[in-house]
Amino acid sequence: MKIKSIEITNVKGIGNHSFDLDLVPNKPNILVAPNGFGKSSFAIAFESLKRDKIELENNNYHLKKDTNLPIVKMIIEEGGTTSTLLADSSQNTISNQFDIFVINSQVTAKATLLKFGGKSIAKPSLEIEPTVLISSIPEKVEFGYNYTNVKKAFGTVGKILPNISELLSNPPFLFHANENISLQKFSQVKIAKALLDLLTEIKAQSGTAEQIKAWIQANKTVELQAVEELNKLALLVQQFDNKNIKDVIDSFLAAFQIIDIYNSLGLNFKKASKYIHYLASKYEYTQVLQSFNTTRINIKPVEDKKKGLLVEWPKAHEISNGQRDVLSFITLFLKARRNFKKRDCILIIDEIFDYLDDANLISFQYFITNLIEDMKRAGKNFFPILMTHLDPMYFNHLCFSKHKLKVVYLKNVASHPNPHILKLIKKREDPTIQALADKHHFHFYPTDIDISAQFTALGLPTSWGESNKFHLIIDAEVKKYLNDQTDFCPLAICFGVRVRIESLIHYQIADPVKKQVFLDTHGTKKKLEYCEDIGIDIPETFYLLGIIYNDRLHWREGLDIIRPIANKLENLTIKKLIRDIFS
């Protein structure tokens, strides 16, 4: 399955926009766009999807007019067939197919009215809305299982029964027992009589536990397996308990105990299962929050009779932005994971990177990667969509080594990349040109080189083999850019900025030996650092423009190296910095 495109109409800052995405499941999908482009509006559109329609809060209508009715349209592809899913004010086929969860900032601005001398003064503050983890606390119903008592009640052969305490505290097992086993069938006359007859014969045996179980194995296995629902329950038991359930007979003896509990509790069996699931969820939330809480404040889930299980956060000024972001992200992430039930799931994370340090970025990747693996094992199509204004190529630790990133740049910027420059970048590591082209074409070097024959052999423009002619081509593209023309090649600007900065520094070095060391140093940043070491003052601008000249002139299969740089070159500050170095 692929999500080919998403079209959003009339949601906050988006009037109408169609996003061509080609998102793939079970991979990190990063959507990059500058601030103000509409990333939060994108997230709000999905956050506003209800069961049977899309419903916006009043301030989320486009232009704040409730007559601008919102629409979300998705085109998906599966098995070579495309289909359209739609959510508007009267329908929602998106949520029919996808479970969707949105993680975004929980900080809100509030004002408290204070009265001084008969006047009311509003005192503004930032607060973090409580995070509701579970909307209602289930009734406290317990199974009442006591292994010692159960063995006594079973009679002299009670010693053969395995302890099923772990099964009765295992939420996944209880979920499957309630959903996939027709427990009510065990009270039907025919099945109940078959079970009673089997139990009567088993209880009539004597000997050690091993001897009795051996007798059951030899004489009753076929009869046990013939009771269809009993056999299904025994197979389920085998999947979830490897500690107390050592063989097939143990699984049937465990199943008998579960049936007895169900017959005793009736409808309360499902209530007790739900309560166990709630306790497990509460425990996990508590443990994870304790593990990641670096504040001096005790942050933990609390029960509220009206609101359910929730986390009440400290005021925004009481914890740092980074602490707030990582704790709220992890809490909401755990909630999202528990909400995903369908085969197809979408998780949208809006601007989570803003305040995360390197260590917490690793934590973020850990959670996302683990969920991807869990979803793959469960046969699900999981689309983690990460929204950010930061170029992921500049995140020091955003690597996702096991999962190749799918990066989509949402803003379409008109660009005219020169196909020959793109081809040169692809061919730069060819051994026939690598050393000389790196030195004379990709960087500044005061003497020219002619490797026209090698360029011709690689299908590159012959004249470009002469480094001086190549740099004339680059200079012409830089002039287009600085003259506000739109038909320039973004990659050429990378070359031009790099060569210009290196040439400006080179001519400040008086010592011929040091000049040569500078020329032989690999990488523009390292060249700058060398000059600092020998006492040359390097303008901060030269370092700042590393966002343009660094690491964009290497070809990586599947990586868009054009749109990121084209987006940056649109920035007026960047353009001014480039204009200054060429003035």
Buried (B, 14 or more C-beta within 10 A) or exposed (E): BBBBBBBBBBBBBBBEBEBEBEBBBBBBBBBBBBEEBBBBBBBBBBBBBEEEBBBBEEEBBBEEEEEBBBBBBBBBBEEEEEEEBBBBEEEBBBBEBBBBBBBBBBBEEEEEEEEEEEEEEEEEEEBBBBBBBBEEBBEEBEBEBEBEEBBEEBEEBBEBBBBBBBBBBBBEBBBBBBEEBEBEBBEEEEBBEBBEEBBEBBBEBEEEEEEBBEBBBEEBEEBBBEBEBBBBBBBBBBEBBEEBBEEBBBBBBBBBBBBBBBBEBEEBBBBBBBBBBBBBBBEBBBEBBEEBBEBEEEBBBEEEEEBBBBBBBBEBEEBBEBBBBBBBBBBBBBBBBBEBEBBBBBBBBBBBBEBBEEEBBEBBBEBBBEBBBEBEEEEBBBBBBBBBBEBBBEBEBBEBEEBEBBBBBBEEBEBBBBEBBBBBBBBBEBEBBEEBBBBBBBBBBEEEBBBBEBBBBBEBBEBBBBBEBBBEBBBEBBEBBBEEEEEBBBBBBBBBBBBBBBBBBBEEBEEEEBBEBBBEBEEBBEBBEBBEEEEBEBBEEBBEBBBBBBBBBEBEEEEBBBBBBBBBBBEEEBBEBBEEBBE
